[in-house]
């Protein structure tokens, strides 16, 4: 079949399919813009305390979900303009189990991230604006998207975390219930050190509660509290508290017997 005969046979179908795709993109763009304007108003409302972070997070997720669904429907309608596609679809339906297995295996990771994103939007273990710890990362949640979550660290680095990983790992949310966080610093002293003396010194230095959190043959871990402080100040304040506690213990001779690598 040459180009002329192909255009004569399928020209109308191609035009209708293109128009359908164009309409789908326009509708998706307009709906997305409407959601963006709504999101900006929600962001202002969140900052003024008039609406919850839960609602803001759900609006963002629904916005992207609606956008993807509109494009998916548009593509499906465009493909129905071609008879060959209908025949292929009928064949796939006839062998639906095999097709579903192939598609499911190929898109397992994407589907898992999407399903995990839906669960995160419903259960809300973290919300936009929350300060969370995920493995070695600590920062504020900037966005919860269909496949991944965007977090900005205190050092202004963006971290993209797959939603499936979020749903299956240990997550610490410092601002799920309150907007301030307490300091929590671990200080190790040698096993033969005077732990009671160390507790007294650290309580005096921090002005907060200090307790023996763990005792091992290699050392004793003391938990030093502090705060509350704003979440974005936590890393710097904990670093300062840790340095002051170590200096106080060092001056009192309670770190003798530790090498430099064991003092933090």
N, C-alpha and C positions, 0 to 999 in steps of 0.2 A: 504494500500500500504506500503510494507516494504522499508527499506532504499535502498536495492539493486535495486529494481524495480524503485524507485523514481529517483535514480541516472542514471539508464539506460534511463529513459524517458526524464529527464530534464537536464542531465549532460551537453550536448552540449549548451543548452540555458544558463545554469549557467556560463559556461566558457566564452561564448560570452558576457554575461552581465558583468561579472567581468572584462574582457578585455576592454569593452567599458568604464566602470567606471575608470579603471586604465588610459586609454588614456585621458579621460576627465580631471582627476586630474593632469596628466603630462602637458597637454596643458595649463590648468589653472595656474599651478605653473610656467611654463616658461613665459607665458604672464605676470603674476604678477611680476616676477623677472625683466622682461624687463621694466615694468612700474616703478618698484622701482628704477632701475638705472636711468631712465628718471627723476623720481622725485628728486633724489639726484642732478642731473645736474640742474634741475629747481630751487631747493633750493639755490644752489650756484649762479645761475643767479639772483634770487630774491635779495640775499644779495648784489650783485654787481650792482643792479639796471637795469639789462638788460631785465627783464621780469616781468610782473605784478603779483600781488597776485591773481587776478581773474583767470588767466591761471593756476597757481599752484593749486588752490582750485579745479578747474574743472578736472584737470589731476588726482588728488587724488580720486575724486569721480568716475570718469569714470573707473579708474583702478579697484576699488572694484565692480562696476557694471558689468564690463566685466567678472571678476572672477566668480561672482555669476551666470551669464547667462551661462557660459561654463559648470559649474557644473550642472546646471538645465537641460541643453540639454543632458549632459551625462547620468544623472539619467533617463531622459525620454526615451532615446534610449535603455538603459539597460532594462527598464521595458517592452519595446515592444517585447522583446525576449520571453515573456511568454504569451501563449494564454489566460490564465485566466485574465491577466491584460487587454487585449484587450476587453474581454467580460465585465469586470467591467467598462472600459472606455465607452463602448457603452451604458451601463445602465445609467451611469452618464450623458451622452449626451442626453439620452432620457428623463431624469428628470433634465435637466440642470438648470432650475430656482431654484429648491430645493437645488441642490448641490452648486450652486453659493451662495445662501443665507447662507447655513451652513458654507461653507468655509470662506465667507466674514465676518460672525459674529465671527467665531473662530479666525480669523487673523486680526481683525479690527485694533487693536493697532499697530501691525507690519506693516500692509499695510499703515496706516496713517503716521507712522514715515518714511516709505520709500518714499511715495509721497511727504511728507514735505521735505525730504532730496533732492529730485530731484528739487523741487522749490527753495530751498536754493542755490543749485549749479547753477541754471539758473539766479535767480534774484540777488544773492550775496549781501544780507544785511550785511553779515559778511564773512571774508576771512581768510585763514590761515595766522597768524601773526598779525591780528587785535586785539586791546585791546577793550574789550566790557564789558558792565554792563548788567547782566541778573538777575533781581530781587535783591537778596542780594549778588550776586557773581560778582567779578570784576577780570578780568584776560585776558590772551592772548589765542587766538584760536590756538590750536595745530593741530587739524584735524577735517574734516567734513566727517563723515562716512555715511553708508547707513541708519542706524537707529538712530544714536546719534552723537552729536558733543562733542569733547574733549576740555576742557578749563583748563589752568593752572593758578592758582591764584598767586598773588604777594607773598603769603606765601608758594609757591611751592606745593600746593595741586591740585590734578587732580579732575575736576568736569565733570561728564558725564551727558549731558543734552539731553533728547529725542528731536528729530527733530520736532515732532509735537508741543511740548511745545514752541520751538523757533519760530515756524511759527505763534503762537497764543498769544505771550506775547510781552510786550514792551521791546525793545532792544535798548540800547544806544551804538553806535559805536564811540569811540573816534578817531580812525585812519582811518575812511573810506575815508576822503578827505586829511588829513595831517598826518604826522608821529609824531607830538607832540601834547600835550594836555594842556589846561589851567586849573588852579586850580579853584575850586568852593567850597566854604565853607559857611555853614549857621551858623550864630551866633544870638542867641536870647537875647533880653534885656527886662526888665520889661515894662509893658504898660505905666507907668508913668515916665520912664527915658527920658533924653534929647537925642532924636534921632539924632538931628543935631550935637551935641557934639560927639556922638558915631561915626557918619559917618566921622567926621574930624579925630578923633583918629585912626580909622581903616584904613583910606586912608593913613595916615602918617605911620602906622605900616606895611601895606602890600605893599605900593607903587603902588597900582592898584586901579581899580574902585570898589566902594562900594555903594550899593543902598538899599533902603527899599523894600524888596521883598514881605512882607506880614505884615498886622497889624490885630491882634486879641485881644479880651478882655483879654486874658491871657498873651500876650506878642507881641513883634515886632521882626520879623525875618529880619536880615540884610544879604545880599548876598555879600560875599567878594571874589573877583577874584584874580588871580595871574597866574604866569607862563609866557610863556609856558615851559613845562618840558617833559622829556622822559616819556612815559606811565608807565614804571615799577617803576618810582620814585614818581608817583602821590600819592599813599596812605601815604607814609612817609612825603612827603612835605605838603600835606593837614593837616595831624595831627600836624605837627610843626606850620603851619600857624594858625590853630584853637587855639592851646595852647597859642601862642603869642598874638592873638587877645583877648582871654579871660583874660589873665594876664593884658593887657593894660586897658581893661574896668574895671577890678576889682580894679586896682590901682587908677582909676579915680572915683571910687564909683558908677559906672553906672550899677552894677549888684545887688545892694541892693534891697531887696524885692523878690529876686528869691531864692528858695531852691536849694541845690546842683544838684538835678535831673533836674532842668530847665535851666541849664547854657550851654547846648550843643545842 
